[in-house]
Amino acid sequence: MCHGKDNIPFHTMILPGLLLALDENYHLPDVMVASQYVNIDSEKISKSKGNGITILDMIKEYDVDSLRYYMIAYGPENADINFTMENYISVHNSDLVNKFGNFVNRTLNFKGLETIVLGKMDNEIADIIVNKYDIISKYIEKLEFRKACAEIIDLVEIGNKYYDERKPWIDYKENINEFNNTIYTCTNIIANLSNMLEPLIPEKTERIRKYLKLDKAKWEIITIDKDIDVSNNMGILFERIK
């Protein structure tokens, strides 16, 4: 059961007591998740002040997946947070555009790439992916979603670092086998990120899976086992907010 911290007394004592009194053998909540508060520009949200922002207003202007990501990855899990548009835009442009979106774009939309060839997976990267599933799973089971998100973004950064070090733009002209291995390894990272990020940005991860012809997301390691036609450009996942 999830709720704000002001509802802890009711949901942990009063409601369970009422349900027990009914003697209907209701299964009471096993876990209680209480979030902290979201403040706006360093002030508590107040109807009288009119300083609140509704989710309906936000989704008219901003990407739903982006908002989901922000509220989970940077939400009031253990302490109140101060929401500002400047901070939200900074997170969107940094995590989703510069890091994740850029990694996906320069891998899958590489100029001249029409087929992701079944190449050789980098063993070190493969081990990192396995380890990430284990770490992230444990954080999720402990309801530590911010830490889980941080581990996912760390994998994105590892992917970007690997891409930079391998320099596929050079191998594309000089060593096509190494180019194929790099793109294949990066595509495997992206495929597994589509699993890990499914609860946060479901619309974007579904786009990735359809583009890579992957099955529905499930919590298990993905290994690309066939060539993939990528002749139709997938497009940009997240637009930069200015």
N, C-alpha and C positions, 0 to 999 in steps of 0.2 A: 504494500500500500504506500502511495506517495502523497505527500502534502507539505504545506508550509509549516514552519516551526511553531507558529501560533496555534496550530491544530493538534499539537502533540498530546495535550491532556485529554481532549475529547476522543481521539482515535486510539489512544493506548489504554484508557481506563473506562470512560463513560460508554462508548460504543461497544467494546467487548463485553462490558457488564450487562448492557441491554440485550445483547445477542445471547449471552449465557442464560439470562432470565427467561427467555422464550423457550428454553429446553427443547430446541429443534435440532440439536447436534450440528450447528453451523461450524464449519471449519474457520477458525479465527485466523487473521493474518499471521504469517510466519515471520515476516520481516517488515519493519516500519522504516520508511525512508522519509526523512524530513529535510527539506531544503531551507536555506537561509533566505534572506530578502534581496530583492533587486531594487536598488535606489536609482533615481534618475538625476544625473548631474549633481551628485552629492546630496540630494534631498530625498526624503521618503515620498513615495507616490501618494498623492492626495487628490481626491475628487474636488475638494474645495479650491485647491490651488490650480487644478487643471493641468498638472505637469506630467500626467501619465501618457504612455504611448500604447495603443492597443495593437494586438497582433494583426488584426484586420487592416489597420493603417499601414503597418510595416510590410505586409506581403503585397500590398498594392505597389510598393516602390522598390522592394528588394527581393532577391532570390530566396525562395522558401528553404532550400537546402542550406544556403548560407546562414540563415537565421537559426535553423536547427543546429548546425555545427557550432555556431557561436554559443548558444545557450547551454549546450552540453559540454563543450570543451572548456568554456570559460564561465560556466554558470555558478550560482551560489551554493556550491556543494557543502563547503565547510565554514564559510563565512559570507557575510553580506558582500555583494559586488556593487560597484558604481557603474551603471550603464551610461555611456556617452556615445553619440553618433561617431565622434572622432575615433574612439577606441574600436567600435564595431567595424568601421570602414578599414582601419589599420589591420585588424585581424583578418578580415575578408581578403584584402589585397595581399597580405603576407602569406597566410597559410594556404588559402584556396586558389589564389591566382599565381603568385610568384613561386610557390613550392609545389603543391599538388598539380594544379592546372598546367604549369609550365612543364613539369616532368611528363605528364600524359601527352601534352601537345607535341613536344619535341621528339618523343619516342614514336607515337602512333601516326603523327602527321609529318614525319620526316620527308622533306622534299625529294621526290623521286621514288619513294618507297611504295611499292604496290603489293608486295607479299611479305609477311613476316614468316621467314623460313624457320623450320624446325632445326634449331641450332644446338649448341652445347651450353648448358646452364652453368654459370659460375658457381663452383661448389661452396665458396665462402658466403656468397649471397643466399644460396639455398639454405645453409645452416642458420643464417640470420633470420630468414623468414620463419623457419620452424620455431626458433627461440622466441620470436615476437608473438606468435600465436599463443605460446605457453604463458608468456608474461601478461599479455593483454587479457587472456581468459581469466587469469587469477585476479586481476584488478576488477574486471567486470563482476565476477562472483562476489567480490567484497564491496561492490557498489561504488567503487572508486573510479568514476567515469572520466574525470579530468586527467588522472594519471594514465588511463587507458588511451585517451585521445593523444596525450603527449607521446606515448610510445608509437602510435600510428604515424604521427608527424615525423618522428625520428626516423622511421623506415622510409618515408618520403625523402627526407634529407639524405639518407644513405643512398637511395636510388639516384638522386641528382648528383651526388659526389661521384658515384660509380660512373655515371654517364660522362661527366666532365673528365674524369681520369682516363677513360677508354677512348675518348675523342673519335666517336663514330663518323663525324663529318670528314675526317681524314681517311679513315679506313674505307669509307664508301668509294673513294677514288683509288686507293692503293692496296687494300686487302679486304676483299668482299667477304671472305669467310669470317674474319674477325668482326667485321661490321655486323654480319648476321648473328653472331654469337652475342654481341653486345645488345642489339635490339631484342633478341630472343630473351635474354636475361632480364632486361628492363620490362619487357612485356609480361613476364612472369611476376615481377614485383607488382606491376599495375593490376594484374588479374587478382592477386591476393589482397591488394589494397581495396579492390572492389568488394571483397568479402568483409574486411575489417571495418570499412567505412559505411557499410550498408545501413546501419541504424542511424547514422548521422546525416548522410546525403543520399537518400535512396533513389532519387530521380537521376542523379548523375551516375551513380554506380550501375544502375540498370542500363543506362546508355552505353557504358563501357562494356558491360557483359554482352549486350546485343551486338555491339561492334566486333567484339572478339569471339562471338558465337559460343558463349559460355552458358552453362546451366544456371538455374536459379541459385542465388547466393546461399551458401551453407557453411558452417564453421568447420572447414577442413581445407587442407593445403591444396592449391590448384597448381598443376603442372601442365603447361601447354603441350599437347601431344600431336599436333598436326600443323601444317602450314595454314596461315590465315590471310585471306584476301582483304587488303586495306586500301584498295584503289580508290574507294569513295571516302573523301576526307570527312572525319568525324565532326570537325568543327571545334570551337572553343567551349570548354565546360563552364567557366566562370568569366564574366566580363569584369574588368577593373572598374571600381567605383571611384569617381573623381570628386 
